[in-house]
Amino acid sequence: MYTIEFFLREVVLLRGMKGHRVGWCCTYLPVEIIEAGGLLPQRLVPEGGGPKDDALLDPNFCPYIRRVAGALMEGKESPDGLVLMNTCDGMRRLFDAITHYLPSLPVFLLDVPRKRDEAALLYFYEGLKELIAWLQETFSVKIREEDLREAIKGANTTRKILRKLWSKRGIKASNLFAAIRRGFSLPREEFNRLLKERLRRPPEHLEGRPILMTGSLLEATSLIRYVEEMGGEVIALDLCTGGRMVEEVPQEENLLLSLARAYLRKPPCARMAPSTERLELLEGLIERERPEGLIYYASKFCDPYLFEAPLVRDLCGKRGIPFLLIEGEYTGQVTGGMKTRVQAFLELGR
């Protein structure tokens, strides 16, 4: 027998599917703006490896950016529009490649300041205005203040539930990461429903050596699961695909300015300046969570994170915490070399 909840769920899914899908790649994008227009934001995290990965961009580019380009060319990712962020040279070249080779795909490049002061905030605010104008013109939608307020409310609910899940310490990091990743392609209401269901489940049995994971974009749960299988417990995630998110967007009078402030001043990634702010954040995480090891994950050829890695290693040395750098090739697989290094790392201090 079908329940009312079932029909409500189907309505939510259908409503999400009717709207145009807008692809995105970076956590500095306020997805509430897209949702306020009745559009469905979908984060592009394609499965690793494809024949066209090296067709558009140099093989020495970030493997994630090459995979996104390949997936778009192969039709494995088929958004109705795309919003990219001017966060690194690779992303700028991805924008160039798409506008040249896929001219029928609408794409917008949003500039994100590297600084987070008042001047940078106002600059980002003006960029969000341009994004709204582009979305309205491209998809023939109207982004109204009341819709933006509702979108912010829904996104704040997501953040509140995720904070509860982390604070419960009754869910494996791999399972929480998988839930977040799944939410990248779901309508907001459906994602919040799934997270609430996860919150109601009995706590999982957790034990192991406490590990903090930080770095850039981790595309799959496989590395986290392997750490757990080898006797580690990932107690904190500070990654572009999990953990490093906006705490909350206040419902202020100027909603767009509130969004700009919350996103620009969320926990920073490695491309933000000054680097001392991110190191202070990591030091605070270490102080609060008391990990017995830190795993730093960076994609190959990702200059911002590979440049930052020695600074984080020095921080760990100062705090007496073992440090492990892992460079990924965006395959979603834990290679034999990774397994050997993770096993040796987890044996330290035993």
N, C-alpha and C positions, 0 to 999 in steps of 0.2 A: 504494500500500500504506500502510495506517495504521500509525503507529509507536506505541511505548509513550508517548512524549512527547505525541502527539496525544490519546490517551485520558486521560492525566493532566490535560491542559489542559481537556478537556471536563468532567471530574469537578469541577475547580476552578470552572469557569463555572457548572455546574449547582448546586453547593453554594452559590455566591454568590447565584444567582437564587432558590433555595428560601427563603432567609431574608427577613424583612421588610426593606424599604428605608427607611432613616431619612435624611431630607434635613437638610442643615446648610449654614451660610453663612459661618462665621467661623473663622479659623485658631486661635483660642484654645480651640476645642473639642477635647478629647482623644478623637479618633475611636477610639482603642484600646478605650475603654470599650464603644462600640457593637459593635465587632468581637468583643469577648470574649463578648458575648451571642449570637453566631451571626447577627448582623444585618449588613446591608450599608449602610455609610454612603455617601451620594451627595451630593456638593456641588452645590448649586443654582446653576448658572451658565447660565441659559436664553439662547437666542438672542435678540438684541435686537428689540424692536418687537412690539406686539400690541394688539388692539382694546380689551382690558380694562385696559391699563396705568394709565389715569387714572380708572378706574371706582371704585376703592376709596380711593385716597389722592390728596392734593393734587398737582397737576402740578409744584409747586415742591419736591417731595420728591426725594430721591436717585433717579436713573433706574434703578439696579440694584434697589432695593427695590420700586419700582413694577412693574418687569418680573417679579420673583419673584411678587408678588401677582397680576399678570395671568396669568402662566403657570399658577399654581395654579388660578385661576378657570376658565381655558380648558381645563384638563386636560392641558396640554403637559408639566407636571411633576406626577407623581402618586405621591409617596412615601406610605408607610403610616404615617408619623409624621414629626414635624419638631422639631428642636432649634434654637432661636434663642438668640442671645446678646444680653444687654442692653448693647450696646456704643455705641449712639447713640439719639437720640430717634426716628429713622426706624425702627430695628429694633423699638423698643417699640411704635410705631404699627402696624407690620406684624403683630406679635403680636396686638394688639387687633383688627385687621381680620380676621385668620384665625379667631380664636376667635368672632367675631361672624358672619361670612359663611360660614365653613366649619366649623361646629361638629362635624362628623363626623371631622375630621382631628385626631388627637391632636397636641398641640403643647406643648413644654416651653420655658420661658424661663429660661436660666441667666445669673445675674448674674456679671459679670467685674469685679473691682475695677480702678480706674484706677491704684492704687499697687501696688508690688511688694514691700513690706516683709513682715515676719513675720506681722503681724496680717492683712494682705491675703491672704497665703498660706493661713492657717488658715481664713479666710472662704471662699476659693475651694474649699478642700478639703471643707468642709461642703456647699458647693453641688454638688460632684461626687457626694457621697453621696446627695443628693436626686435627682440625675439617674439614678443607678443604680437607686434604688428605683422611680422613674417608669418606666424602661425595663423592669424586671422585671415590674412590674404591668401595664403597657400591652401588652406583647408576650408575656407568660407565658413568660419566659425566666429562666435563672439565670446570673448573672455571677459566676463562681468565680475564685478567686485564680490557679489554674493556667492558666485560659483568658486571664486578663488578662496574665499573664506571657508567654504565647505571642503574644498580640496585640502587646505591646510589642516583643518580639523581631522580629516581622515588620516593624513600622513602623521600627525601628532599621535593619533591612536596607535599607529604602527610602531612608532618609536617607544611609546610607553610600554607596550606589550613586550617588545624586544628587551627593554631594560629589565622588566620583571623576569623574563626568561633567563637572562644572564645572572641576575642577582639570586635567583632560586638555586643556582648551582645544581640543578637536578636534570640537566640535559647535556649530552655530549656536544662538544664544540662542532664536531663533524655533522651532527644532525641539525644543529641550529644553523650552521653555514649552508647546508643543503636547503633548508627552509627559506633562508634569505635569497639564495640563488633562484629558487623556484618562483619566489615573489617577483623577480625581475620581469616576468612575462604575464602576470596576473592582474586583473582589475583590482583596485584598492580594496573594495569591499570583500572580495574573495580572499585576498591575501590576509586581511585582518581576521577573517573567519577561521582560516587555517591556523593562524598564530594563536588565536584564542583556544582552539581545540588542543593545540600543542601544550598550552599553559595548563589545561585541565588534566593532562595525563599524569600518571604517577611518576615521581622522580626516578631517574635512571641511576644505577649504581656507578659511582665514579670513584676511581682511585688511580694513583699513579704519580709520577714525578711532575710537579707543576711546571708548565712551559708557557711562555708568552710567544706568540707569533706576530710578526709585523712585516711590513714590506709593501710591495705594489699589488698588482692584480693577480689573485690566485683563481684559476679558472675552474677548478674541480675540488671535490672533497677528498680525493685520493691521498694527498699528502697528510692532511689532518688525520684521516682514519689510520694511516700507517703509523703515525706518531702514537696514536692511542693504542694500536695493536702491539706496539713495541714497549708499552709500559709508561707512556707519557700521558698527562692530562693537560690539554690546552685550556688554560684558565682565562685567557684573554686573547682576542683577535683584534689587531690593528692593521687592517688591510683595506684596499680600495673596494673589495667585494664583500666586506663584512667587518663590522665593528666601527669603522671610521665614518660616522654619520652625524648628522645634525641632531643635537639633543632635543630641541623643541623650537618651533617657530611661534613667537608671541603674536597674539591677535591684536596688533596695534592699529592705529588709525590708518596709517599708510602701509597697507599689506605688502605691497611690492618691495618697499624699502625694508620692511621687516624680513621678508624672504632673502633679499640681497645680503643683509647683515648676518642672518643665521647661517647661510651657506658659505659666505666668504670667510666667516670666523669660526667655522666648525673645526674639529681637530685637523690640523694641516697635514698635507702630504709633502713628499720630499721636494717638490718643485717650488714650494712657497718660501718666501724670505721674511725675516732671517731664519736660518736653519736652527738657531738656538731655541726657537719656540717649539719646534717639533721634538728636539732633544729634551726639553723640559717636560713635555707631555709624556714622553717615554719614561723619563726618570720618575715622574709621578705615578705612572702605571706600575713600574717596578716596586716603588715604595709601598703602594697600596696592595698589590697582588702577591708580592713576595715570591716570584718565580725562581726556580732552580736552574733555569736555562732559557735562552732566547734564540729562537730560530728566525732568521731574516731571509725572506723570500723575495727575489727580484727576477724579473724577466731578463733574458739575455738582451744586451744592447740598450737597456733602459738606463740612460745616463743619469737622470736625477737620483735614482735609488742606488745605483752602483757607486755614485759619488758619495752618497750619504753613508753607505755601509761601514767604511772605516771609522766614521764618527760614532756610530752606534756600537761598534766593536770596542772602541776606547771607553765609551760609557759603561759597557758591561764589564770591562776590565777594572774600571774604577770601583764598581760595585761588587766585584768578585763573582760575577755570573758567567758561566760558560756561554760562548757565542758560536752560532753556526750559520754560515752564509750558504744559501742554496740558490743557484741560478736555474730558472726554468725555461723550457723551450716551447711552452704552450702546446703541450701534447695531452695534458690531463692525466698523464701516467707518471708513476713513481719509478724511475729507472733503477737499474741495479746499483749504479754508483750512488744515487740518492739514498737507497736503502742501507748501503754499507755505512755511509756517513751518519745517517740518523741513528742507526744502531750504536755506532761508536760514541756518538754524542750523548745518547741517553745512558750509556754505561758510565760516563764521567760522574764522579762524585758518589757512586754507589759503594 
